Amino acid sequence: MSMDSSRPVLRPLVVGANHKSSSLGLRDKLFVEDAQVAEFLDRVAALGMPQSLVISTCDRVDILVLVEDPTAAIGPLRQLLAGRAEQSEGELVPSLYAHVDEQAVRHLFAVASSLDSQVVGEPQVLGQVKACHRLARDSGHTAGELESLIQAAYAAAKRVRTETPIGRRPVSIASAAVELARDLHGDLSRCRALMLGVGDMGELVAGSLVQGGLAHLTLTHPKPGRADHLAQQMNCHLLPFEELSEQLPEADILITALSARVPSVDADMLRAALKRRRSKPIFLIDTGIPGDVDPAVNRLDEAFLYDLGDLERVALDGMIEREADALTAWRILDEEVTRFRRGQEEREAVSALTTLRDTFEAARMQALDDARNDAAKATHLLVARLLHGPSEALRAAAANGEDLVEMERLLRRLFVTPEAPEGKS
């Protein structure tokens, strides 16, 4: 009697690079544009991984797959990313991470909940994950198991948003930026803003300024393709990056969101811009981590530089409260990971019971057929056939010197009811 299930157990795996493991330049190379997602996931499927999702944002490029053997799948996914980055696998590996099973689930939940972001609680992140999910689903690369995992991530993110004030911190920072801009320039409808980069926090600040009445927003990025989608979404102008110095004097507000390794705006560049502005001030909002603006800019008259720490202090968001909120959020996340794992185990148990029931039913029908309607003979045949497989397995275990105590305990737990005497089951 065989009880093998034909349905494989699929396990989650995440391979990727984020703001903590890699440089902005590398993430720019790995970035998957919306129009490229279907083709990219087709390449993942060609590696034998039909259920997949790619989360591609300014902070990360993560490939999530469900596979039978995650360890064997890590190498091919690394090679896929290495080809995209035009590097050897050996060069790329130090910038990548790989999370398997429960750690992969926890990572996905943390990303969706914005606990793995440069600025914890960024409200755009969940929307970005949903957009990436939609692209994967519409291109036919998700199915039941992956859909269940993603929906569980959304539920975890909702709990974090509902039960902690984590999400209010970035919003309060953006609101502080709007108030400071009004204090400096007055009516924002007369102001022009220039945004350098496409970081999540920069997008939030720019969006808040637009909601606050900002009349004119221009976006620029060293890689134009990275800015196209956001420019359409925010209905703003695009500026070729090489024209940044020329157009900077037109900006009353400069928002930086590149998070490059070296400052993108230095004192000389800003000094020249201020000279052409004839001492009209520029409000600089540096959302980069690390910062995009050289701190020497602070020494220039009419240059008012605020980074995220400065804005947070203006918003009066206490460090102690934020750390306590983060601890609460991670506790919620761990509870949701445990809930998801238990749900998986229960579904696997149901699948095993279904296989067992089908096996028993097949044995019953065969016994009835062989006994030719002799009930006594049929029951003897059925019992003998049902016990044959377990008996052979126990004999083999005993012959191999295995400890049978745990096997006997499991058999009693599965087949001996609490009311039945142990010797009369």
Disulfide bonds with the S-S distance in Angstrom:
none
